[in-house]
Amino acid sequence: MKPRRRAKAKKPAKTGTKAKSKFWSAGVMRKSDALDIEAGAFKFDDPKKIARSLKRSAEASTRRKAAPYQSAMSMLNFYINRAGKTLTVRRKKILEQAKTELRKLYGRA
């Protein structure tokens, strides 16, 4: 008969680290060098309003490294990609329409 091995003592769980590592994208949205986005900009139901808000933010930002259009579109794409499966069909459609509106505002449609 084989001798039984002793179970290793469990390490205490680290508090607060799971939430930080799980939602790293929220930190990017808050601390990004790209833009200072208006609070709730991605929650608007009107794609034109989202596009205008992103354009205002991109043009007013002194921290961005790229052109205003590129910064605004990057943040919109980042939000869509990070939301992933949690994004409803209706919300995704509105955000995709906001991309089209943003292109129109910058004369790239």
Biopython code that builds the backbone (N, CA, C, O; Angstrom):
import numpy as np
from Bio.PDB.StructureBuilder import StructureBuilder

atoms = [
    (1, "MET", "N", (0.820, -1.164, 0.000)),
    (1, "MET", "CA", (0.000, 0.000, 0.000)),
    (1, "MET", "C", (0.883, 1.253, 0.000)),
    (1, "MET", "O", (1.858, 1.349, 0.744)),
    (2, "LYS", "N", (0.504, 2.220, -0.869)),
    (2, "LYS", "CA", (1.285, 3.446, -0.986)),
    (2, "LYS", "C", (0.954, 4.401, 0.146)),
    (2, "LYS", "O", (-0.199, 4.498, 0.566)),
    (3, "PRO", "N", (1.956, 5.102, 0.638)),
    (3, "PRO", "CA", (1.670, 6.102, 1.674)),
    (3, "PRO", "C", (0.930, 7.294, 1.062)),
    (3, "PRO", "O", (1.197, 7.679, -0.077)),
    (4, "ARG", "N", (0.031, 7.857, 1.800)),
    (4, "ARG", "CA", (-0.741, 9.010, 1.316)),
    (4, "ARG", "C", (0.113, 10.268, 1.391)),
    (4, "ARG", "O", (0.900, 10.470, 2.316)),
    (5, "ARG", "N", (-0.077, 11.093, 0.386)),
    (5, "ARG", "CA", (0.630, 12.375, 0.384)),
    (5, "ARG", "C", (-0.187, 13.404, 1.160)),
    (5, "ARG", "O", (-1.418, 13.393, 1.165)),
    (6, "ARG", "N", (0.523, 14.250, 1.781)),
    (6, "ARG", "CA", (-0.148, 15.330, 2.502)),
    (6, "ARG", "C", (-0.620, 16.392, 1.518)),
    (6, "ARG", "O", (0.083, 16.718, 0.562)),
    (7, "ALA", "N", (-1.768, 16.909, 1.747)),
    (7, "ALA", "CA", (-2.278, 17.988, 0.907)),
    (7, "ALA", "C", (-1.520, 19.266, 1.232)),
    (7, "ALA", "O", (-1.273, 19.584, 2.395)),
    (8, "LYS", "N", (-1.157, 19.988, 0.182)),
    (8, "LYS", "CA", (-0.460, 21.257, 0.383)),
    (8, "LYS", "C", (-1.432, 22.297, 0.912)),
    (8, "LYS", "O", (-2.606, 22.319, 0.544)),
    (9, "ALA", "N", (-0.935, 23.132, 1.757)),
    (9, "ALA", "CA", (-1.757, 24.217, 2.287)),
    (9, "ALA", "C", (-2.050, 25.203, 1.169)),
    (9, "ALA", "O", (-1.160, 25.562, 0.398)),
    (10, "LYS", "N", (-3.296, 25.638, 1.084)),
    (10, "LYS", "CA", (-3.673, 26.596, 0.050)),
    (10, "LYS", "C", (-3.163, 27.977, 0.414)),
    (10, "LYS", "O", (-3.164, 28.379, 1.577)),
    (11, "LYS", "N", (-2.729, 28.685, -0.605)),
    (11, "LYS", "CA", (-2.275, 30.059, -0.397)),
    (11, "LYS", "C", (-3.501, 30.952, -0.260)),
    (11, "LYS", "O", (-4.513, 30.725, -0.923)),
    (12, "PRO", "N", (-3.418, 31.945, 0.578)),
    (12, "PRO", "CA", (-4.568, 32.848, 0.706)),
    (12, "PRO", "C", (-4.781, 33.618, -0.603)),
    (12, "PRO", "O", (-3.825, 34.010, -1.273)),
    (13, "ALA", "N", (-6.031, 33.821, -0.941)),
    (13, "ALA", "CA", (-6.351, 34.541, -2.176)),
    (13, "ALA", "C", (-5.938, 35.998, -2.046)),
    (13, "ALA", "O", (-6.088, 36.615, -0.992)),
    (14, "LYS", "N", (-5.420, 36.526, -3.133)),
    (14, "LYS", "CA", (-5.044, 37.940, -3.148)),
    (14, "LYS", "C", (-6.300, 38.765, -3.360)),
    (14, "LYS", "O", (-7.098, 38.478, -4.253)),
    (15, "THR", "N", (-6.468, 39.757, -2.565)),
    (15, "THR", "CA", (-7.667, 40.579, -2.684)),
    (15, "THR", "C", (-7.439, 41.698, -3.683)),
    (15, "THR", "O", (-6.403, 42.363, -3.673)),
    (16, "GLY", "N", (-8.423, 41.891, -4.543)),
    (16, "GLY", "CA", (-8.377, 43.003, -5.478)),
    (16, "GLY", "C", (-7.642, 42.746, -6.777)),
    (16, "GLY", "O", (-7.846, 43.492, -7.735)),
    (17, "THR", "N", (-6.804, 41.741, -6.861)),
    (17, "THR", "CA", (-6.026, 41.545, -8.085)),
    (17, "THR", "C", (-6.872, 40.959, -9.200)),
    (17, "THR", "O", (-6.633, 41.266, -10.368)),
    (18, "LYS", "N", (-7.844, 40.133, -8.883)),
    (18, "LYS", "CA", (-8.677, 39.506, -9.900)),
    (18, "LYS", "C", (-9.463, 40.563, -10.673)),
    (18, "LYS", "O", (-9.526, 40.521, -11.902)),
    (19, "ALA", "N", (-10.052, 41.496, -9.960)),
    (19, "ALA", "CA", (-10.841, 42.529, -10.615)),
    (19, "ALA", "C", (-9.965, 43.394, -11.516)),
    (19, "ALA", "O", (-10.384, 43.773, -12.610)),
    (20, "LYS", "N", (-8.769, 43.704, -11.071)),
    (20, "LYS", "CA", (-7.882, 44.536, -11.879)),
    (20, "LYS", "C", (-7.459, 43.815, -13.155)),
    (20, "LYS", "O", (-7.455, 44.415, -14.229)),
    (21, "SER", "N", (-7.107, 42.551, -13.051)),
    (21, "SER", "CA", (-6.636, 41.830, -14.222)),
    (21, "SER", "C", (-7.783, 41.458, -15.149)),
    (21, "SER", "O", (-7.588, 41.328, -16.357)),
    (22, "LYS", "N", (-8.977, 41.287, -14.594)),
    (22, "LYS", "CA", (-10.119, 40.889, -15.400)),
    (22, "LYS", "C", (-10.623, 42.056, -16.263)),
    (22, "LYS", "O", (-11.069, 41.844, -17.391)),
    (23, "PHE", "N", (-10.556, 43.257, -15.747)),
    (23, "PHE", "CA", (-11.099, 44.407, -16.452)),
    (23, "PHE", "C", (-10.025, 45.409, -16.836)),
    (23, "PHE", "O", (-10.195, 46.606, -16.607)),
    (24, "TRP", "N", (-8.936, 44.953, -17.408)),
    (24, "TRP", "CA", (-7.841, 45.833, -17.805)),
    (24, "TRP", "C", (-8.293, 46.850, -18.837)),
    (24, "TRP", "O", (-7.752, 47.955, -18.889)),
    (25, "SER", "N", (-9.282, 46.498, -19.665)),
    (25, "SER", "CA", (-9.711, 47.406, -20.724)),
    (25, "SER", "C", (-10.394, 48.649, -20.155)),
    (25, "SER", "O", (-10.348, 49.714, -20.770)),
    (26, "ALA", "N", (-11.023, 48.521, -18.995)),
    (26, "ALA", "CA", (-11.636, 49.692, -18.363)),
    (26, "ALA", "C", (-10.556, 50.703, -17.990)),
    (26, "ALA", "O", (-10.761, 51.911, -18.105)),
    (27, "GLY", "N", (-9.416, 50.207, -17.547)),
    (27, "GLY", "CA", (-8.298, 51.085, -17.226)),
    (27, "GLY", "C", (-7.770, 51.796, -18.462)),
    (27, "GLY", "O", (-7.369, 52.958, -18.399)),
    (28, "VAL", "N", (-7.774, 51.094, -19.578)),
    (28, "VAL", "CA", (-7.325, 51.698, -20.837)),
    (28, "VAL", "C", (-8.265, 52.834, -21.220)),
    (28, "VAL", "O", (-7.822, 53.899, -21.651)),
    (29, "MET", "N", (-9.563, 52.602, -21.061)),
    (29, "MET", "CA", (-10.526, 53.641, -21.422)),
    (29, "MET", "C", (-10.370, 54.876, -20.523)),
    (29, "MET", "O", (-10.549, 56.004, -20.984)),
    (30, "ARG", "N", (-10.036, 54.667, -19.246)),
    (30, "ARG", "CA", (-9.892, 55.782, -18.313)),
    (30, "ARG", "C", (-8.579, 56.527, -18.500)),
    (30, "ARG", "O", (-8.545, 57.756, -18.435)),
    (31, "LYS", "N", (-7.492, 55.785, -18.731)),
    (31, "LYS", "CA", (-6.157, 56.381, -18.699)),
    (31, "LYS", "C", (-5.476, 56.480, -20.063)),
    (31, "LYS", "O", (-4.281, 56.765, -20.140)),
    (32, "SER", "N", (-6.215, 56.249, -21.119)),
    (32, "SER", "CA", (-5.632, 56.231, -22.448)),
    (32, "SER", "C", (-5.014, 57.575, -22.815)),
    (32, "SER", "O", (-5.532, 58.632, -22.456)),
    (33, "ASP", "N", (-3.906, 57.515, -23.533)),
    (33, "ASP", "CA", (-3.290, 58.734, -24.047)),
    (33, "ASP", "C", (-3.977, 59.202, -25.318)),
    (33, "ASP", "O", (-3.691, 60.289, -25.821)),
    (34, "ALA", "N", (-4.866, 58.397, -25.828)),
    (34, "ALA", "CA", (-5.526, 58.742, -27.083)),
    (34, "ALA", "C", (-6.525, 59.880, -26.900)),
    (34, "ALA", "O", (-6.443, 60.888, -27.601)),
    (35, "LEU", "N", (-7.457, 59.737, -25.980)),
    (35, "LEU", "CA", (-8.522, 60.723, -25.835)),
    (35, "LEU", "C", (-9.012, 60.826, -24.399)),
    (35, "LEU", "O", (-8.884, 59.893, -23.607)),
    (36, "ASP", "N", (-9.570, 61.978, -24.091)),
    (36, "ASP", "CA", (-10.360, 62.141, -22.876)),
    (36, "ASP", "C", (-11.810, 62.116, -23.342)),
    (36, "ASP", "O", (-12.346, 63.138, -23.771)),
    (37, "ILE", "N", (-12.438, 60.964, -23.259)),
    (37, "ILE", "CA", (-13.773, 60.776, -23.809)),
    (37, "ILE", "C", (-14.832, 61.268, -22.825)),
    (37, "ILE", "O", (-14.717, 61.086, -21.613)),
    (38, "GLU", "N", (-15.857, 61.889, -23.380)),
    (38, "GLU", "CA", (-17.000, 62.346, -22.595)),
    (38, "GLU", "C", (-17.629, 61.145, -21.886)),
    (38, "GLU", "O", (-17.784, 60.080, -22.483)),
    (39, "ALA", "N", (-17.984, 61.314, -20.636)),
    (39, "ALA", "CA", (-18.586, 60.221, -19.869)),
    (39, "ALA", "C", (-19.882, 59.764, -20.513)),
    (39, "ALA", "O", (-20.748, 60.582, -20.823)),
    (40, "GLY", "N", (-20.018, 58.467, -20.713)),
    (40, "GLY", "CA", (-21.232, 57.894, -21.287)),
    (40, "GLY", "C", (-21.362, 58.071, -22.785)),
    (40, "GLY", "O", (-22.444, 57.873, -23.337)),
    (41, "ALA", "N", (-20.286, 58.439, -23.453)),
    (41, "ALA", "CA", (-20.351, 58.692, -24.891)),
    (41, "ALA", "C", (-20.791, 57.466, -25.687)),
    (41, "ALA", "O", (-21.476, 57.600, -26.702)),
    (42, "PHE", "N", (-20.411, 56.293, -25.243)),
    (42, "PHE", "CA", (-20.759, 55.081, -25.980)),
    (42, "PHE", "C", (-22.144, 54.563, -25.607)),
    (42, "PHE", "O", (-22.600, 53.571, -26.174)),
    (43, "LYS", "N", (-22.806, 55.204, -24.684)),
    (43, "LYS", "CA", (-24.134, 54.776, -24.235)),
    (43, "LYS", "C", (-25.262, 55.509, -24.963)),
    (43, "LYS", "O", (-26.427, 55.138, -24.822)),
    (44, "PHE", "N", (-24.933, 56.547, -25.741)),
    (44, "PHE", "CA", (-25.962, 57.277, -26.477)),
    (44, "PHE", "C", (-26.669, 56.347, -27.455)),
    (44, "PHE", "O", (-26.071, 55.401, -27.968)),
    (45, "ASP", "N", (-27.958, 56.623, -27.710)),
    (45, "ASP", "CA", (-28.720, 55.804, -28.658)),
    (45, "ASP", "C", (-28.643, 56.346, -30.080)),
    (45, "ASP", "O", (-29.057, 55.674, -31.025)),
    (46, "ASP", "N", (-28.119, 57.550, -30.234)),
    (46, "ASP", "CA", (-28.029, 58.171, -31.548)),
    (46, "ASP", "C", (-26.589, 58.064, -32.067)),
    (46, "ASP", "O", (-25.674, 58.615, -31.455)),
    (47, "PRO", "N", (-26.374, 57.352, -33.201)),
    (47, "PRO", "CA", (-25.017, 57.204, -33.742)),
    (47, "PRO", "C", (-24.350, 58.543, -34.081)),
    (47, "PRO", "O", (-23.135, 58.686, -33.945)),
    (48, "LYS", "N", (-25.147, 59.517, -34.520)),
    (48, "LYS", "CA", (-24.593, 60.836, -34.847)),
    (48, "LYS", "C", (-24.065, 61.522, -33.594)),
    (48, "LYS", "O", (-23.035, 62.196, -33.630)),
    (49, "LYS", "N", (-24.779, 61.344, -32.488)),
    (49, "LYS", "CA", (-24.360, 61.951, -31.228)),
    (49, "LYS", "C", (-23.056, 61.324, -30.736)),
    (49, "LYS", "O", (-22.185, 62.021, -30.216)),
    (50, "ILE", "N", (-22.925, 60.005, -30.903)),
    (50, "ILE", "CA", (-21.690, 59.306, -30.519)),
    (50, "ILE", "C", (-20.528, 59.829, -31.361)),
    (50, "ILE", "O", (-19.458, 60.138, -30.837)),
    (51, "ALA", "N", (-20.751, 59.923, -32.668)),
    (51, "ALA", "CA", (-19.696, 60.376, -33.586)),
    (51, "ALA", "C", (-19.277, 61.811, -33.286)),
    (51, "ALA", "O", (-18.086, 62.123, -33.282)),
    (52, "ARG", "N", (-20.256, 62.689, -33.034)),
    (52, "ARG", "CA", (-19.927, 64.089, -32.717)),
    (52, "ARG", "C", (-19.151, 64.193, -31.410)),
    (52, "ARG", "O", (-18.223, 64.993, -31.290)),
    (53, "SER", "N", (-19.539, 63.378, -30.430)),
    (53, "SER", "CA", (-18.847, 63.387, -29.144)),
    (53, "SER", "C", (-17.399, 62.930, -29.308)),
    (53, "SER", "O", (-16.486, 63.537, -28.747)),
    (54, "LEU", "N", (-17.191, 61.864, -30.074)),
    (54, "LEU", "CA", (-15.827, 61.376, -30.305)),
    (54, "LEU", "C", (-14.996, 62.395, -31.073)),
    (54, "LEU", "O", (-13.812, 62.582, -30.793)),
    (55, "LYS", "N", (-15.622, 63.049, -32.040)),
    (55, "LYS", "CA", (-14.900, 64.063, -32.817)),
    (55, "LYS", "C", (-14.487, 65.223, -31.916)),
    (55, "LYS", "O", (-13.344, 65.677, -31.973)),
    (56, "ARG", "N", (-15.413, 65.705, -31.084)),
    (56, "ARG", "CA", (-15.096, 66.788, -30.140)),
    (56, "ARG", "C", (-13.945, 66.393, -29.232)),
    (56, "ARG", "O", (-13.014, 67.168, -29.013)),
    (57, "SER", "N", (-14.022, 65.166, -28.701)),
    (57, "SER", "CA", (-12.982, 64.689, -27.786)),
    (57, "SER", "C", (-11.637, 64.586, -28.487)),
    (57, "SER", "O", (-10.611, 64.978, -27.931)),
    (58, "ALA", "N", (-11.641, 64.063, -29.700)),
    (58, "ALA", "CA", (-10.392, 63.878, -30.444)),
    (58, "ALA", "C", (-9.740, 65.208, -30.793)),
    (58, "ALA", "O", (-8.520, 65.348, -30.713)),
    (59, "GLU", "N", (-10.550, 66.174, -31.177)),
    (59, "GLU", "CA", (-9.990, 67.467, -31.570)),
    (59, "GLU", "C", (-9.557, 68.303, -30.368)),
    (59, "GLU", "O", (-8.660, 69.138, -30.482)),
    (60, "ALA", "N", (-10.185, 68.083, -29.231)),
    (60, "ALA", "CA", (-9.842, 68.847, -28.029)),
    (60, "ALA", "C", (-8.669, 68.234, -27.268)),
    (60, "ALA", "O", (-8.026, 68.915, -26.469)),
    (61, "SER", "N", (-8.391, 66.970, -27.506)),
    (61, "SER", "CA", (-7.365, 66.262, -26.736)),
    (61, "SER", "C", (-5.966, 66.762, -27.079)),
    (61, "SER", "O", (-5.614, 66.933, -28.246)),
    (62, "THR", "N", (-5.184, 66.990, -26.038)),
    (62, "THR", "CA", (-3.789, 67.378, -26.234)),
    (62, "THR", "C", (-2.862, 66.178, -26.024)),
    (62, "THR", "O", (-1.657, 66.271, -26.255)),
    (63, "ARG", "N", (-3.433, 65.051, -25.583)),
    (63, "ARG", "CA", (-2.620, 63.872, -25.281)),
    (63, "ARG", "C", (-2.536, 62.883, -26.430)),
    (63, "ARG", "O", (-1.729, 61.954, -26.385)),
    (64, "ARG", "N", (-3.352, 63.064, -27.459)),
    (64, "ARG", "CA", (-3.355, 62.073, -28.536)),
    (64, "ARG", "C", (-2.057, 62.129, -29.335)),
    (64, "ARG", "O", (-1.411, 63.171, -29.445)),
    (65, "LYS", "N", (-1.702, 60.975, -29.887)),
    (65, "LYS", "CA", (-0.455, 60.878, -30.647)),
    (65, "LYS", "C", (-0.703, 60.821, -32.146)),
    (65, "LYS", "O", (0.206, 61.071, -32.938)),
    (66, "ALA", "N", (-1.928, 60.495, -32.540)),
    (66, "ALA", "CA", (-2.267, 60.367, -33.959)),
    (66, "ALA", "C", (-3.209, 61.504, -34.366)),
    (66, "ALA", "O", (-3.526, 62.382, -33.565)),
    (67, "ALA", "N", (-3.643, 61.468, -35.613)),
    (67, "ALA", "CA", (-4.600, 62.457, -36.112)),
    (67, "ALA", "C", (-5.939, 62.275, -35.386)),
    (67, "ALA", "O", (-6.235, 61.184, -34.900)),
    (68, "PRO", "N", (-6.746, 63.339, -35.310)),
    (68, "PRO", "CA", (-8.019, 63.239, -34.594)),
    (68, "PRO", "C", (-8.927, 62.113, -35.107)),
    (68, "PRO", "O", (-9.521, 61.381, -34.317)),
    (69, "TYR", "N", (-9.030, 61.982, -36.439)),
    (69, "TYR", "CA", (-9.877, 60.926, -37.006)),
    (69, "TYR", "C", (-9.406, 59.553, -36.561)),
    (69, "TYR", "O", (-10.212, 58.717, -36.153)),
    (70, "GLN", "N", (-8.122, 59.324, -36.638)),
    (70, "GLN", "CA", (-7.569, 58.022, -36.275)),
    (70, "GLN", "C", (-7.781, 57.719, -34.785)),
    (70, "GLN", "O", (-8.099, 56.589, -34.417)),
    (71, "SER", "N", (-7.606, 58.722, -33.947)),
    (71, "SER", "CA", (-7.807, 58.529, -32.515)),
    (71, "SER", "C", (-9.261, 58.213, -32.191)),
    (71, "SER", "O", (-9.544, 57.310, -31.404)),
    (72, "ALA", "N", (-10.181, 58.954, -32.796)),
    (72, "ALA", "CA", (-11.608, 58.745, -32.544)),
    (72, "ALA", "C", (-12.043, 57.360, -33.013)),
    (72, "ALA", "O", (-12.743, 56.646, -32.295)),
    (73, "MET", "N", (-11.627, 56.987, -34.217)),
    (73, "MET", "CA", (-12.013, 55.680, -34.760)),
    (73, "MET", "C", (-11.374, 54.550, -33.955)),
    (73, "MET", "O", (-11.993, 53.505, -33.754)),
    (74, "SER", "N", (-10.159, 54.752, -33.502)),
    (74, "SER", "CA", (-9.484, 53.729, -32.698)),
    (74, "SER", "C", (-10.219, 53.467, -31.392)),
    (74, "SER", "O", (-10.393, 52.315, -30.995)),
    (75, "MET", "N", (-10.650, 54.530, -30.723)),
    (75, "MET", "CA", (-11.361, 54.353, -29.465)),
    (75, "MET", "C", (-12.718, 53.686, -29.683)),
    (75, "MET", "O", (-13.151, 52.880, -28.859)),
    (76, "LEU", "N", (-13.380, 54.011, -30.768)),
    (76, "LEU", "CA", (-14.664, 53.372, -31.076)),
    (76, "LEU", "C", (-14.463, 51.887, -31.363)),
    (76, "LEU", "O", (-15.206, 51.049, -30.853)),
    (77, "ASN", "N", (-13.474, 51.563, -32.167)),
    (77, "ASN", "CA", (-13.171, 50.158, -32.455)),
    (77, "ASN", "C", (-12.742, 49.401, -31.207)),
    (77, "ASN", "O", (-13.122, 48.247, -31.012)),
    (78, "PHE", "N", (-11.955, 50.048, -30.371)),
    (78, "PHE", "CA", (-11.501, 49.428, -29.131)),
    (78, "PHE", "C", (-12.701, 49.072, -28.255)),
    (78, "PHE", "O", (-12.771, 47.977, -27.698)),
    (79, "TYR", "N", (-13.638, 50.006, -28.140)),
    (79, "TYR", "CA", (-14.819, 49.757, -27.320)),
    (79, "TYR", "C", (-15.631, 48.585, -27.872)),
    (79, "TYR", "O", (-16.073, 47.724, -27.112)),
    (80, "ILE", "N", (-15.826, 48.552, -29.181)),
    (80, "ILE", "CA", (-16.598, 47.467, -29.808)),
    (80, "ILE", "C", (-15.895, 46.125, -29.607)),
    (80, "ILE", "O", (-16.535, 45.133, -29.257)),
    (81, "ASN", "N", (-14.601, 46.093, -29.824)),
    (81, "ASN", "CA", (-13.850, 44.839, -29.702)),
    (81, "ASN", "C", (-13.803, 44.335, -28.260)),
    (81, "ASN", "O", (-13.913, 43.132, -28.024)),
    (82, "ARG", "N", (-13.643, 45.231, -27.306)),
    (82, "ARG", "CA", (-13.556, 44.817, -25.904)),
    (82, "ARG", "C", (-14.905, 44.352, -25.368)),
    (82, "ARG", "O", (-14.961, 43.470, -24.511)),
    (83, "ALA", "N", (-15.983, 44.933, -25.861)),
    (83, "ALA", "CA", (-17.315, 44.533, -25.387)),
    (83, "ALA", "C", (-17.629, 43.104, -25.830)),
    (83, "ALA", "O", (-18.280, 42.354, -25.103)),
    (84, "GLY", "N", (-17.172, 42.737, -27.006)),
    (84, "GLY", "CA", (-17.302, 41.367, -27.492)),
    (84, "GLY", "C", (-18.708, 40.817, -27.436)),
    (84, "GLY", "O", (-19.646, 41.431, -27.944)),
    (85, "LYS", "N", (-18.853, 39.661, -26.821)),
    (85, "LYS", "CA", (-20.136, 38.955, -26.784)),
    (85, "LYS", "C", (-21.157, 39.626, -25.882)),
    (85, "LYS", "O", (-22.351, 39.345, -25.987)),
    (86, "THR", "N", (-20.712, 40.499, -25.007)),
    (86, "THR", "CA", (-21.655, 41.157, -24.102)),
    (86, "THR", "C", (-22.424, 42.288, -24.781)),
    (86, "THR", "O", (-23.394, 42.801, -24.224)),
    (87, "LEU", "N", (-22.000, 42.674, -25.969)),
    (87, "LEU", "CA", (-22.647, 43.742, -26.715)),
    (87, "LEU", "C", (-23.912, 43.199, -27.375)),
    (87, "LEU", "O", (-23.860, 42.191, -28.080)),
    (88, "THR", "N", (-25.041, 43.859, -27.150)),
    (88, "THR", "CA", (-26.284, 43.399, -27.774)),
    (88, "THR", "C", (-26.246, 43.722, -29.271)),
    (88, "THR", "O", (-25.461, 44.558, -29.720)),
    (89, "VAL", "N", (-27.096, 43.052, -30.020)),
    (89, "VAL", "CA", (-27.157, 43.277, -31.468)),
    (89, "VAL", "C", (-27.544, 44.722, -31.752)),
    (89, "VAL", "O", (-26.978, 45.361, -32.639)),
    (90, "ARG", "N", (-28.509, 45.231, -30.995)),
    (90, "ARG", "CA", (-28.961, 46.612, -31.176)),
    (90, "ARG", "C", (-27.832, 47.600, -30.902)),
    (90, "ARG", "O", (-27.626, 48.535, -31.676)),
    (91, "ARG", "N", (-27.095, 47.400, -29.801)),
    (91, "ARG", "CA", (-26.010, 48.308, -29.433)),
    (91, "ARG", "C", (-24.885, 48.249, -30.460)),
    (91, "ARG", "O", (-24.317, 49.279, -30.823)),
    (92, "LYS", "N", (-24.564, 47.039, -30.928)),
    (92, "LYS", "CA", (-23.499, 46.898, -31.924)),
    (92, "LYS", "C", (-23.879, 47.613, -33.218)),
    (92, "LYS", "O", (-23.036, 48.242, -33.857)),
    (93, "LYS", "N", (-25.146, 47.512, -33.598)),
    (93, "LYS", "CA", (-25.611, 48.176, -34.820)),
    (93, "LYS", "C", (-25.462, 49.693, -34.682)),
    (93, "LYS", "O", (-25.036, 50.366, -35.620)),
    (94, "ILE", "N", (-25.812, 50.223, -33.520)),
    (94, "ILE", "CA", (-25.685, 51.664, -33.275)),
    (94, "ILE", "C", (-24.220, 52.088, -33.350)),
    (94, "ILE", "O", (-23.905, 53.116, -33.949)),
    (95, "LEU", "N", (-23.327, 51.309, -32.750)),
    (95, "LEU", "CA", (-21.908, 51.651, -32.759)),
    (95, "LEU", "C", (-21.302, 51.532, -34.160)),
    (95, "LEU", "O", (-20.437, 52.326, -34.530)),
    (96, "GLU", "N", (-21.750, 50.548, -34.933)),
    (96, "GLU", "CA", (-21.277, 50.424, -36.323)),
    (96, "GLU", "C", (-21.765, 51.612, -37.152)),
    (96, "GLU", "O", (-21.039, 52.103, -38.016)),
    (97, "GLN", "N", (-22.999, 52.079, -36.892)),
    (97, "GLN", "CA", (-23.507, 53.262, -37.581)),
    (97, "GLN", "C", (-22.721, 54.505, -37.160)),
    (97, "GLN", "O", (-22.537, 55.429, -37.952)),
    (98, "ALA", "N", (-22.263, 54.518, -35.915)),
    (98, "ALA", "CA", (-21.457, 55.641, -35.438)),
    (98, "ALA", "C", (-20.137, 55.718, -36.209)),
    (98, "ALA", "O", (-19.626, 56.809, -36.461)),
    (99, "LYS", "N", (-19.589, 54.567, -36.580)),
    (99, "LYS", "CA", (-18.367, 54.562, -37.407)),
    (99, "LYS", "C", (-18.636, 55.257, -38.738)),
    (99, "LYS", "O", (-17.836, 56.075, -39.192)),
    (100, "THR", "N", (-19.771, 54.923, -39.361)),
    (100, "THR", "CA", (-20.135, 55.541, -40.635)),
    (100, "THR", "C", (-20.308, 57.049, -40.466)),
    (100, "THR", "O", (-19.853, 57.828, -41.304)),
    (101, "GLU", "N", (-20.961, 57.454, -39.390)),
    (101, "GLU", "CA", (-21.165, 58.878, -39.123)),
    (101, "GLU", "C", (-19.834, 59.597, -38.881)),
    (101, "GLU", "O", (-19.646, 60.733, -39.316)),
    (102, "LEU", "N", (-18.924, 58.932, -38.191)),
    (102, "LEU", "CA", (-17.608, 59.512, -37.930)),
    (102, "LEU", "C", (-16.850, 59.720, -39.245)),
    (102, "LEU", "O", (-16.196, 60.745, -39.442)),
    (103, "ARG", "N", (-16.948, 58.740, -40.133)),
    (103, "ARG", "CA", (-16.311, 58.878, -41.458)),
    (103, "ARG", "C", (-16.891, 60.080, -42.200)),
    (103, "ARG", "O", (-16.157, 60.844, -42.827)),
    (104, "LYS", "N", (-18.211, 60.242, -42.126)),
    (104, "LYS", "CA", (-18.861, 61.378, -42.792)),
    (104, "LYS", "C", (-18.384, 62.701, -42.213)),
    (104, "LYS", "O", (-18.111, 63.644, -42.957)),
    (105, "LEU", "N", (-18.280, 62.776, -40.883)),
    (105, "LEU", "CA", (-17.850, 64.021, -40.237)),
    (105, "LEU", "C", (-16.442, 64.427, -40.669)),
    (105, "LEU", "O", (-16.125, 65.614, -40.740)),
    (106, "TYR", "N", (-15.611, 63.446, -40.953)),
    (106, "TYR", "CA", (-14.236, 63.740, -41.373)),
    (106, "TYR", "C", (-14.056, 63.693, -42.890)),
    (106, "TYR", "O", (-12.934, 63.766, -43.390)),
    (107, "GLY", "N", (-15.167, 63.571, -43.617)),
    (107, "GLY", "CA", (-15.101, 63.570, -45.081)),
    (107, "GLY", "C", (-14.406, 62.358, -45.649)),
    (107, "GLY", "O", (-13.713, 62.460, -46.662)),
    (108, "ARG", "N", (-14.576, 61.214, -45.021)),
    (108, "ARG", "CA", (-13.933, 59.976, -45.475)),
    (108, "ARG", "C", (-14.961, 58.902, -45.836)),
    (108, "ARG", "O", (-14.632, 57.717, -45.901)),
    (109, "ALA", "N", (-16.199, 59.319, -46.070)),
    (109, "ALA", "CA", (-17.254, 58.349, -46.360)),
    (109, "ALA", "C", (-17.194, 57.838, -47.780)),
    (109, "ALA", "O", (-18.019, 57.014, -48.175)),
]
sb = StructureBuilder()
sb.init_structure("model")
sb.init_model(0)
sb.init_chain("A")
sb.init_seg("    ")
for serial, (resi, resn, name, xyz) in enumerate(atoms, 1):
    if name == "N":
        sb.init_residue(resn, " ", resi, " ")
    sb.init_atom(name, np.array(xyz, "f"), 0.0, 1.0, " ", f" {name:<3s}", serial, name[0])
structure = sb.get_structure()
